[in-house]
């Protein structure tokens, strides 16, 4: 009898595991990507198994999607747009953080304005929000740039982790850097914030949650549960900031960033849910204007930004739902 019961339990356990739909998630190691990373912990609640794989840059995820190795990803909207323009079959289904960058100059550099970057070396990672933000700001300040000598600003393309080292060693005069690395530069004293680069037509960049067209079109139920998982994870991080900090600092960064680094980073890159067609189109237009992503055929936002799953997930989880209008007090009957 015990053997039969054990066999039955093993069969049920096996069925339960089989019932979990696999979603392979590409992610990046930044503080404001924390809620996306936390999704894998909530996944069983939605009958999902989320396998997370970390990448160095958003544009590195595109080849993995083309190869059929990744079903969903978190990245800068610019990286997603460049991928879509290159034929990567993806759609944007939500936004998960806003802002997330600073232009930082070396301490002791004396640089007080963007115009003072003329004749200087500025570092940035290629293919993400920080690159587009930098170029939009340089253009707005009337400066020219190139990755070769001869223009007002010499732009040096470096990986995120190497930018801080380059600024510390004074190999560059300034950098446009993502969080939490820009906050670390300030807190460790080798960098000074010049500005948060959000005063161009782009405004605050919105990071994009992306899924493959195959997942969106052929596995709608799985895609919807994935969005429900995303919205719940994000709501928890917004509602419980102490929990969010603990998860990011301990689980993602293995205590390599301080509490101050985290607080400063999230202060400049708050968690969110939303994306808009307008913001996506402005992003693509500016990328085309400044040559970011080298897009031969810039995608139209309406063709690849699909927010219906997000809208339904927020409805089911009662996020940002309009409150019913208060009832007018009943009028008292006049006496007499």
C-alpha positions in Angstrom: 0.0 0.0 0.0 2.8 2.4 0.9 4.6 1.5 -2.3 1.4 2.3 -4.3 1.0 5.6 -2.5 4.6 6.5 -3.1 4.2 5.6 -6.8 1.0 7.7 -7.0 2.8 10.7 -5.4 5.7 10.4 -7.8 3.4 10.3 -10.7 1.5 13.4 -9.4 4.8 15.2 -8.8 6.0 14.4 -12.3 2.7 15.7 -13.8 3.0 18.9 -11.7 6.5 19.5 -13.1 5.3 18.8 -16.6 2.5 21.3 -16.1 5.0 24.1 -15.7 5.6 25.9 -19.0 9.2 26.9 -19.6 10.1 30.5 -20.5 13.8 31.2 -21.1 14.5 34.8 -19.9 17.5 36.9 -20.9 18.4 39.6 -18.4 21.0 42.1 -17.5 22.8 42.7 -14.1 21.5 46.2 -13.2 19.6 47.3 -10.0 16.5 48.3 -11.9 16.3 44.9 -13.6 15.7 43.3 -10.2 11.9 42.8 -10.4 12.4 41.0 -13.7 15.0 38.8 -12.1 12.6 38.1 -9.2 10.0 36.7 -11.6 11.6 33.3 -11.5 10.8 33.0 -7.8 7.1 33.7 -8.5 6.9 31.6 -11.6 5.5 28.3 -10.1 2.4 30.3 -8.9 1.6 30.9 -12.6 2.6 27.3 -13.6 5.7 28.6 -15.2 9.4 27.7 -15.0 11.5 30.8 -15.8 15.1 30.1 -16.6 17.2 33.2 -16.3 20.4 33.8 -18.3 22.5 37.0 -17.7 24.0 38.9 -20.6 26.6 41.6 -20.7 24.6 44.0 -22.9 21.0 44.1 -24.3 22.2 43.8 -27.9 23.9 40.5 -27.0 20.5 38.9 -26.3 19.3 39.3 -29.9 21.5 36.5 -31.4 20.3 34.1 -28.6 16.7 34.9 -29.6 17.4 34.3 -33.3 19.0 31.0 -32.3 15.9 30.0 -30.5 17.6 30.0 -27.1 15.6 32.8 -25.4 11.9 33.5 -25.3 11.8 36.8 -23.4 14.2 39.5 -22.4 14.7 42.7 -20.5 16.8 45.4 -22.1 16.9 49.0 -23.1 14.3 49.9 -25.7 17.0 50.9 -28.1 18.6 47.4 -28.1 15.1 45.9 -28.7 14.5 48.3 -31.6 17.8 47.6 -33.2 17.1 43.9 -32.9 13.6 44.3 -34.4 15.1 46.4 -37.3 17.6 43.6 -38.0 14.7 41.1 -38.3 14.7 39.6 -34.7 11.1 38.4 -34.2 10.3 40.2 -31.0 7.5 42.4 -29.6 7.6 44.8 -26.6 5.0 43.9 -24.1 5.7 46.2 -21.1 8.2 48.7 -19.6 9.9 47.8 -16.3 11.9 50.8 -15.2 12.4 54.5 -16.1 15.6 56.6 -16.2 18.6 54.7 -15.0 21.5 56.8 -16.4 23.7 59.7 -15.5 26.4 61.7 -17.2 29.3 61.6 -14.7 32.6 63.6 -15.0 35.8 62.8 -13.2 36.3 64.3 -9.8 38.7 67.2 -10.1 38.0 67.6 -13.9 36.3 71.0 -13.3 33.7 70.2 -16.0 30.5 72.0 -15.1 28.5 71.9 -18.4 27.9 69.7 -21.5 29.6 72.4 -23.7 32.8 71.9 -21.6 33.0 68.3 -22.9 34.4 69.8 -26.2 37.9 68.4 -26.7 37.2 65.6 -24.1 37.0 61.8 -24.1 33.6 60.5 -23.1 32.9 56.8 -22.4 29.7 54.9 -23.0 28.5 51.3 -23.6 27.3 50.8 -27.1 23.7 49.8 -27.9 21.5 50.9 -25.0 19.7 53.8 -23.5 22.9 55.4 -22.2 24.3 55.7 -25.8 21.2 57.4 -27.2 20.9 59.7 -24.2 24.5 60.8 -24.5 24.2 61.5 -28.3 20.9 63.4 -27.8 22.5 65.6 -25.1 25.6 66.3 -27.2 23.5 67.2 -30.2 21.3 69.5 -28.0 24.5 71.2 -26.7 25.6 71.8 -30.3 28.6 69.4 -30.1 29.7 66.9 -32.8 31.1 63.5 -31.9 32.8 60.4 -33.3 34.7 57.4 -32.1 37.6 58.7 -34.1 39.5 61.9 -33.6 38.4 65.0 -35.5 35.1 66.0 -33.9 34.3 68.0 -30.7 33.9 64.9 -28.5 35.8 61.6 -28.8 33.4 58.9 -27.8 35.0 55.7 -26.5 32.8 52.6 -26.4 33.5 50.4 -23.4 31.7 47.7 -21.5 29.7 48.9 -18.4 32.1 47.5 -15.9 35.2 49.0 -17.7 33.7 52.5 -17.8 34.1 53.1 -14.0 37.7 51.9 -14.2 38.5 54.1 -17.1 37.1 57.2 -15.3 38.9 56.3 -12.1 42.2 56.0 -14.0 41.4 59.3 -15.9 41.6 57.5 -19.2 38.3 59.2 -20.0 37.0 62.6 -18.8 33.4 61.7 -18.5 30.9 58.8 -19.0 27.2 58.3 -19.6 26.7 55.3 -17.3 23.8 53.1 -16.2 22.8 52.3 -12.6 24.0 51.2 -10.2 27.5 51.8 -11.7 27.0 55.6 -12.0 25.9 55.8 -8.4 29.0 53.7 -7.4 31.2 56.3 -9.1 29.7 59.1 -7.1 29.7 57.2 -3.8 33.3 56.1 -4.2 34.3 59.7 -4.9 36.0 59.4 -8.3 33.0 60.7 -10.2 30.7 63.8 -10.0 27.3 64.0 -11.5 27.1 66.4 -14.4 23.4 65.7 -15.1 20.7 63.2 -15.4 20.3 63.2 -19.2 16.5 63.4 -19.4 15.9 66.9 -20.9 15.9 65.9 -24.6 12.8 64.8 -26.6 13.4 61.3 -25.4 12.8 62.3 -21.8 13.4 59.5 -19.3 14.1 56.3 -21.2 11.8 53.3 -20.5 13.4 49.8 -20.3 11.5 47.2 -22.3 10.2 43.8 -21.4 10.3 41.8 -24.7 8.9 38.4 -25.8 9.3 36.5 -29.1 6.5 36.8 -31.7 6.2 33.0 -31.4 5.4 33.3 -27.7 3.1 36.2 -28.3 1.2 34.6 -31.1 1.4 30.8 -30.6 1.5 30.5 -26.8 -0.9 33.2 -25.7 -1.8 31.5 -22.5 1.8 31.2 -21.5 2.5 34.8 -22.5 -0.4 36.1 -20.4 0.7 34.2 -17.4 4.3 35.5 -17.9 2.9 39.1 -17.9 0.8 38.3 -14.7 4.0 37.1 -13.1 5.8 40.3 -14.2 3.1 42.6 -12.9 3.0 40.8 -9.5 6.8 40.8 -9.1 6.9 44.5 -10.0 4.1 45.4 -7.6 5.9 43.6 -4.8 9.1 45.6 -5.5 7.2 48.9 -5.6 5.2 48.1 -2.5 8.0 46.5 -0.5 11.2 48.6 -1.1 13.1 46.8 1.8 12.4 43.4 0.2 13.4 44.8 -3.3 16.7 46.1 -1.9 17.5 42.8 -0.1 16.8 40.8 -3.2 18.9 43.0 -5.6 21.8 43.4 -3.3 22.0 39.9 -2.0 20.7 37.7 -4.8 21.7 39.6 -7.9 24.9 41.4 -6.7 26.1 39.1 -3.9 26.6 42.1 -1.7 28.9 43.8 -4.1 26.9 47.1 -4.0 26.2 49.0 -0.8 22.8 50.2 0.5 23.7 53.7 -0.6 24.6 52.5 -4.1 21.2 50.7 -4.3 19.1 53.6 -3.0 20.8 56.1 -5.3 20.4 53.8 -8.3 16.7 53.1 -7.7 16.1 56.7 -6.9 17.2 57.4 -10.5 15.6 54.3 -12.0 12.2 53.5 -10.4 10.4 50.2 -11.1 7.4 50.5 -13.3 5.1 48.6 -15.6 4.2 50.9 -18.5 5.3 51.5 -22.0 3.7 53.7 -24.7 3.7 53.7 -28.5 4.7 57.3 -28.5 7.8 56.8 -26.4 8.8 53.8 -28.5 8.4 55.8 -31.7 10.4 58.7 -30.4 13.1 56.3 -29.4 13.3 54.8 -32.8 13.2 58.2 -34.6 16.1 59.5 -32.5 18.1 56.3 -33.0 17.7 56.7 -36.8 18.6 60.4 -36.5 21.9 59.7 -34.6 22.8 56.4 -36.3 22.4 54.3 -33.1 21.9 50.7 -33.9 22.6 51.2 -37.6 19.0 50.5 -38.6 18.4 50.1 -42.4 14.7 49.9 -41.8 13.6 51.5 -38.5 10.5 49.7 -37.2 7.2 51.4 -36.6 6.1 51.2 -33.0 2.6 50.2 -33.8 3.9 47.0 -35.5 5.9 45.7 -32.6 4.7 47.3 -29.4 1.8 45.1 -28.1 0.4 46.2 -24.7 -2.8 44.1 -24.6 -1.2 41.4 -22.4 0.0 44.0 -19.9 -3.4 45.7 -19.8 -5.1 42.4 -19.1 -2.6 41.5 -16.4 -3.0 44.8 -14.7 -6.8 44.4 -14.9 -6.7 40.9 -13.3 -4.3 42.1 -10.5 -6.2 45.4 -10.0 -3.3 47.6 -10.8 -4.0 51.3 -11.5 -7.7 50.5 -12.0 -10.0 53.6 -11.9 -11.8 53.8 -8.6 -15.6 54.0 -8.8 -16.9 57.5 -8.3 -18.2 58.1 -4.8 -21.9 58.0 -4.5 -23.6 61.3 -3.9 -25.2 61.4 -0.4 -28.9 60.8 -0.5 -30.9 63.9 -0.4 -33.0 64.3 2.7 -36.7 64.7 2.1 -37.9 68.2 2.8 -40.3 68.5 5.7 -43.6 70.1 5.5 
